[in-house]
Amino acid sequence: MKHWSSSDASATAALSLIAEHSSDVIARVRSDMTFNYISPSAERLFLRPVRDTLGHHVTEFILPDDLPLLADASKRIAQGEPDITVTLRVIRGDGSLIWVEVASRLITDLENEDQGDRAVIMRDVSDRKALEDELRAMAMKDGLTGLANRRAFDEALLTEWKRTVREKSQMSLILIDIDNFKIFNDAYGHQVGDDCLRAVAAALQPLGKRPGDLVARYGGEELAIILSGSGSVAAEALGERARSAVEQLGIPQGDKAGGVVTISVGAATALARDGGSAEMPQTLLSSSDRALYLAKNAGRNCVRTTLLLATPSG
């Protein structure tokens, strides 16, 4: 990067013109993370006068949840990486949030007192981020039932277990299987079988209401519910609600007995405790599967539960 001297009037004027008319925000940030310069386009993008930005710390304008991203970028620049780009949320003057792509580069051709200053370019990428989020949501949704798919389930299970470890808390997993689904398909055909799956999914979806909870299609006619922070009593109660909700749909089973479609439910609860031996989240899955087997072996259309102590390092 060439350092223009203040005597180079034509170059200074050209750079000022570019900065004033660029839709991107061009800034210079000191080593102490305060703004030394910011282009006029900041007023349009961030809905703040330039005077309310200069001299202020960068973190004042970043959503607190995204500050770790900024801290990591700053650390990498200090360690010598020439160019760093991160995407984070900026708080505008009216309190609204926008997604901003921030590209930073260390300025290396300044006088000693300015070492550590950074050239920063900021761009509003809210529309792009919204599209990315929409595409990701589509990729994480089961096309038949509209529930979360297996990929989303696997990611959520791991995320929830990490949270459980941090808090030395608990979580539960419910596995659900539609009873005698092959008999139903043979009686009515696969199209009606798909309709049945959708109806069961619609009955179960309202059960995962809290942040961290997730209702997913686990595979075939199997469904799953991740329960954040829930113990065995809550898991058993919700499993019973799920069983009852499906039974009350009153969908004819298609066998000679004249019954209705039902589900078997297996629930497992993991407590993250020092001294626990179960490795997670694989053991939680296998424990839920064993509980589901017990429910089927007990005659189906019922709930069975189990409990395990998991190692917090698992």
ABEGO torsion letter per residue (X at the ends): XBBBBAABAAAAAAAAAAAAABABBBBBBBAAGBBABBBAAAAAAAGBBAAAABGBBAAAABBAAAAAAAAAAAAAAAAGBABBBBBBBBBBAAGBBBBBBBBBBBBAABBAAABGBBBBBBBBAAAAAAAAAAAAAAAABBAAAGBBBAAAAAAAAAAAAAAAAAAGBBBBBBBBBBBGAAAAAAAAEAAAAAAAAAAAAAAAAAABABBGBBBBBAEEABBBBBBBGBBAAAAAAAAAAAAAAAAAAGBBAGBAAGBBBBBBBBBBBBBBBBGBABBOAAAAAAAAAAAAAAAAAAGEGBBBBBBBBBBAAX
